[in-house]
Amino acid sequence: MEETKSTISSFFDYLGFISEETEEPTFDLELPINSFLLQDDGTVHPGVFATMLDIMMGATISKQTNSFATTINLNLHYFDLHPSNKYTAETTVLNRDGKYVTGEGVIYDEHQNQVAKASGTFKLNPIKE
């Protein structure tokens, strides 16, 4: 896998995400945990995982459809918010019906334990050149 510098957004870069393009039509995303991503009780803020899953599902869908994917629905489940040294996300496309695509994503900790899962629906928009 080839590690790539983000061109997704400055917010993506600020959080510290590292994306890897795979041979499959998907992306892998890694996030080393920094102290500013933690809540007062020492757990990872759930919004970090929501952002990670939303970005990855959208990027996977965009890559597979050559379109810009806009999130129209996002369902999240959190299993463990305790910090780990790093997290990895994997995403897949579940269904495509015209302009609408449903995806699923899972985040794993460094020990491959599932810590969060999401499904979302995205609207496809043409990429403006």
RAVENUR-V242941 format. One record per residue. N is the residue number from 1. SS is DSSP state (H for helix, E for strand, L for the rest). BURIAL is b if it has 24 or more other ideal C-beta (glycine too) atoms within 12 Angstrom, else e. D_LAST is the distance of its C-alpha to the last C-alpha in whole Angstrom. Layout:
N/SS/BURIAL/D_LAST ; N/SS/BURIAL/D_LAST
//
This chain:
1/L/e/28 ; 2/E/e/26 ; 3/E/e/25 ; 4/E/e/22 ; 5/L/e/22 ; 6/L/b/20 ; 7/L/e/16 ; 8/L/b/16 ; 9/L/e/18 ; 10/H/e/21 ; 11/H/e/23 ; 12/H/b/23 ; 13/H/e/24 ; 14/H/e/26 ; 15/H/b/28 ; 16/L/e/28 ; 17/E/b/26 ; 18/E/b/26 ; 19/E/b/24 ; 20/E/b/24 ; 21/E/e/22 ; 22/L/e/25 ; 23/L/e/25 ; 24/L/e/25 ; 25/L/e/22 ; 26/L/b/23 ; 27/E/b/23 ; 28/E/b/26 ; 29/E/b/26 ; 30/E/b/29 ; 31/E/b/31 ; 32/E/e/34 ; 33/L/b/35 ; 34/L/e/36 ; 35/H/e/39 ; 36/H/e/36 ; 37/H/b/35 ; 38/E/e/39 ; 39/L/e/40 ; 40/L/e/44 ; 41/L/e/46 ; 42/L/e/44 ; 43/E/e/42 ; 44/E/b/38 ; 45/L/b/36 ; 46/H/e/35 ; 47/H/e/32 ; 48/H/b/31 ; 49/H/b/31 ; 50/H/b/29 ; 51/H/b/26 ; 52/H/b/26 ; 53/H/b/26 ; 54/H/b/24 ; 55/H/b/21 ; 56/H/b/22 ; 57/H/b/22 ; 58/H/b/19 ; 59/H/b/18 ; 60/H/b/20 ; 61/H/b/18 ; 62/H/b/15 ; 63/H/b/16 ; 64/H/b/18 ; 65/H/b/16 ; 66/L/e/12 ; 67/L/b/11 ; 68/E/e/12 ; 69/E/b/15 ; 70/E/b/17 ; 71/E/b/21 ; 72/E/e/23 ; 73/E/e/26 ; 74/E/b/28 ; 75/E/e/31 ; 76/E/b/33 ; 77/E/e/36 ; 78/E/b/38 ; 79/L/e/41 ; 80/L/e/41 ; 81/L/b/40 ; 82/E/e/42 ; 83/L/b/41 ; 84/L/b/40 ; 85/L/e/39 ; 86/E/b/36 ; 87/E/b/34 ; 88/E/b/31 ; 89/E/b/29 ; 90/E/b/29 ; 91/E/b/26 ; 92/E/b/26 ; 93/E/b/25 ; 94/E/e/28 ; 95/E/e/27 ; 96/E/e/24 ; 97/E/e/24 ; 98/L/e/22 ; 99/L/e/19 ; 100/E/b/21 ; 101/E/b/22 ; 102/E/b/25 ; 103/E/b/25 ; 104/E/b/28 ; 105/E/b/29 ; 106/E/b/32 ; 107/E/b/33 ; 108/E/b/36 ; 109/E/b/38 ; 110/L/e/39 ; 111/L/e/42 ; 112/L/e/39 ; 113/L/e/41 ; 114/E/e/38 ; 115/E/b/38 ; 116/E/b/35 ; 117/E/b/33 ; 118/E/b/31 ; 119/E/b/29 ; 120/E/b/26 ; 121/E/b/24 ; 122/E/b/21 ; 123/E/b/19 ; 124/E/b/15 ; 125/E/e/12 ; 126/L/e/9 ; 127/L/e/6 ; 128/L/e/4 ; 129/L/e/0
//
